[in-house]
Amino acid sequence: MHASSCPHCCRKRCSGAACICWRYPDRNLFLFQQERSERSSRFHELQDFHKKEQLKSLKHVATRWLSIGKCLDRLLVNWERVKSFFKEAKASKILDSLKSKSTCLYIMFLRCNIKESETFLTANQRHNPKTHSTQSDCRKLIRKAQICFVAPSAFAQGKLTKDVDYKSSYNHKDNKNIMIRKAAREFIAKKAKNGFTDAKIAELFTNVKLYFTT
């Protein structure tokens, strides 16, 4: 039951182990923008300049794990405007993070991956109790994560989810077959335009596998 209540906690811990940026997209970025009214006003001016709809930055709230996905969605929508804002504000730490194409790519991966947890949490937070199916739902969630990076050969017929040796590199898919979702794949496909080297792409997949196996 404990595992079912905090899949996003696990995701956050995995992100830290895989060196995937997590802190800047939520609290620091939001607080810097909002702590002074002139900063907030300037951000809205930049949105007008880019001819985009006025969309506020969102802050992830630790007690509401479903806010993570909405926070990342909004950051990706506002990406260029947010980057322009912090360049002008001379907030070097946050700007360095936003200027990195790798940060944007990792956030794309996290956003798509978090959706499975959101579906699970939404289903288990309904008014109707689901204690009878919680264990089964947990197994399904874990299996979906395993399918993203574990080779089909590792799933022997009738093998239980807990018995799959997902940590063994021998059982991992090739990088080209690891499921990081369409948006991230398209981003990588434009590697020359986005300034990615083969070494950077290899590093990405190393971190993705570390994320899943942590």
C-alpha positions in Angstrom: 0.0 0.0 0.0 2.9 2.4 0.7 4.3 1.9 -2.8 0.9 2.7 -4.3 0.7 6.0 -2.5 3.9 7.6 -3.8 5.0 6.5 -7.3 6.0 10.1 -7.9 8.3 10.0 -4.9 10.0 7.0 -6.5 10.2 8.9 -9.8 11.8 11.9 -8.1 14.4 9.7 -6.4 15.1 8.0 -9.7 15.6 11.4 -11.4 18.2 12.3 -8.7 20.1 9.1 -9.2 20.1 9.6 -12.9 21.3 13.2 -12.6 18.2 14.4 -14.4 17.3 18.0 -13.6 14.3 18.2 -11.3 14.7 21.2 -9.0 14.8 24.1 -11.4 11.7 23.3 -13.4 9.5 23.7 -10.3 10.3 25.6 -7.2 13.3 27.8 -7.9 12.1 29.0 -11.3 8.6 29.8 -10.0 9.8 31.6 -6.9 12.3 33.7 -8.7 9.6 34.9 -11.1 7.0 35.6 -8.5 9.0 37.1 -5.6 8.8 40.5 -7.2 5.8 42.0 -9.1 8.1 43.6 -11.7 9.6 40.2 -12.6 6.1 38.7 -13.1 5.1 41.7 -15.2 8.2 41.5 -17.3 7.6 37.8 -18.0 4.1 38.7 -19.3 5.6 41.3 -21.5 7.9 38.7 -23.0 4.9 36.5 -23.7 3.3 39.4 -25.6 6.6 39.9 -27.5 6.6 36.2 -28.6 2.9 36.6 -29.5 1.9 33.8 -27.1 -1.0 33.3 -24.8 -0.5 34.6 -21.3 0.3 31.4 -19.3 1.8 31.7 -15.8 4.6 29.4 -14.6 3.4 26.8 -12.3 4.9 25.5 -9.0 5.0 21.8 -8.1 3.5 21.3 -4.6 5.1 18.4 -2.6 1.7 17.4 -1.2 0.1 17.1 -4.6 2.1 14.9 -6.8 -0.3 15.2 -9.7 1.0 18.8 -10.0 4.3 17.7 -11.4 3.0 16.8 -14.8 1.1 20.2 -15.1 4.3 22.0 -14.0 6.4 20.3 -16.7 3.8 20.8 -19.4 3.7 24.5 -18.7 7.5 24.8 -18.6 7.8 23.2 -22.0 5.1 25.5 -23.5 6.8 28.5 -22.1 10.4 27.3 -22.7 11.7 30.0 -25.1 10.0 32.8 -23.1 11.3 31.5 -19.8 14.8 31.3 -21.2 14.5 34.9 -22.5 13.3 36.0 -19.1 16.2 34.5 -17.1 18.7 35.7 -19.7 17.5 39.3 -19.2 17.3 38.8 -15.4 20.9 37.6 -15.2 19.9 34.6 -13.0 23.0 32.6 -14.1 22.3 29.3 -12.4 18.7 28.9 -13.7 19.7 30.3 -17.1 22.6 27.8 -17.5 20.1 25.0 -16.8 17.5 26.4 -19.3 20.2 27.0 -22.0 21.1 23.4 -22.0 19.4 21.4 -24.7 19.8 18.3 -22.5 17.6 19.9 -19.8 14.8 20.3 -22.3 15.2 16.8 -23.6 15.2 15.3 -20.1 12.1 17.2 -19.2 10.4 15.8 -22.3 11.3 12.3 -21.2 10.1 12.9 -17.6 6.9 14.4 -18.6 5.9 11.5 -20.8 7.0 9.0 -18.3 5.1 10.6 -15.4 1.8 10.2 -17.3 1.7 6.5 -16.3 1.9 7.4 -12.6 -0.7 10.1 -13.0 -3.2 7.5 -14.5 -2.4 5.2 -11.6 -2.8 7.9 -8.9 -6.0 9.3 -10.4 -7.6 5.9 -10.5 -6.6 5.2 -6.8 -7.7 8.5 -5.5 -11.4 8.1 -6.5 -14.1 8.1 -3.9 -14.8 4.4 -4.5 -12.2 2.3 -2.7 -9.9 0.2 -4.9 -8.0 -1.8 -2.2 -9.1 -5.0 -4.0 -7.1 -4.1 -7.1 -4.2 -2.0 -5.7 -1.7 -4.9 -5.9 -2.7 -5.7 -9.4 -2.5 -2.1 -10.4 1.0 -1.8 -8.9 2.2 -4.8 -10.9 0.8 -3.3 -14.1 2.5 0.0 -13.4 5.9 -1.7 -12.8 5.5 -3.9 -15.9 4.8 -0.8 -18.1 8.0 0.8 -16.8 10.0 -2.5 -17.5 8.7 -2.7 -21.0 10.2 0.7 -21.7 13.8 -0.6 -21.4 13.8 -4.3 -20.8 14.3 -6.6 -23.9 11.3 -8.9 -24.7 13.6 -11.9 -24.2 13.8 -11.2 -20.4 10.1 -11.7 -20.0 10.0 -15.5 -20.0 6.5 -17.0 -20.4 4.6 -16.8 -17.2 7.4 -14.9 -15.4 6.2 -12.6 -12.6 7.0 -8.9 -12.7 9.1 -9.2 -9.5 11.2 -11.9 -11.0 12.4 -10.0 -14.1 16.1 -9.2 -13.8 15.7 -5.6 -15.0 19.0 -4.4 -13.5 21.1 -6.7 -15.7 22.5 -4.8 -18.7 22.3 -8.0 -20.6 18.5 -7.7 -20.5 18.3 -4.1 -21.6 17.1 -3.0 -25.0 19.4 -1.3 -27.5 19.3 2.5 -27.2 17.3 2.8 -30.4 14.6 0.6 -29.0 14.3 2.2 -25.5 10.9 3.9 -25.2 11.5 7.6 -24.4 8.3 8.7 -26.3 7.8 10.5 -29.6 8.7 14.1 -28.5 12.1 13.1 -27.1 12.8 10.9 -30.2 12.0 13.8 -32.6 14.3 16.1 -30.5 17.2 13.6 -30.8 16.5 13.1 -34.6 17.4 16.8 -35.0 20.7 16.3 -33.1 22.7 18.5 -35.4 20.3 21.4 -35.0 20.1 20.9 -31.2 23.8 20.6 -30.8 23.8 16.9 -29.6 26.9 14.7 -30.1 26.7 10.9 -30.2 28.4 11.0 -26.8 25.6 13.2 -25.3 22.9 10.9 -26.8 24.7 7.9 -25.3 24.8 9.7 -21.9 21.1 10.3 -22.2 20.3 6.6 -22.6 22.7 5.7 -19.7 20.7 8.1 -17.5 17.4 6.8 -18.7 18.3 3.2 -17.8 19.6 4.4 -14.5 16.3 6.2 -13.9 14.3 3.0 -14.6 16.6 0.7 -12.6 17.0 2.8 -9.4 
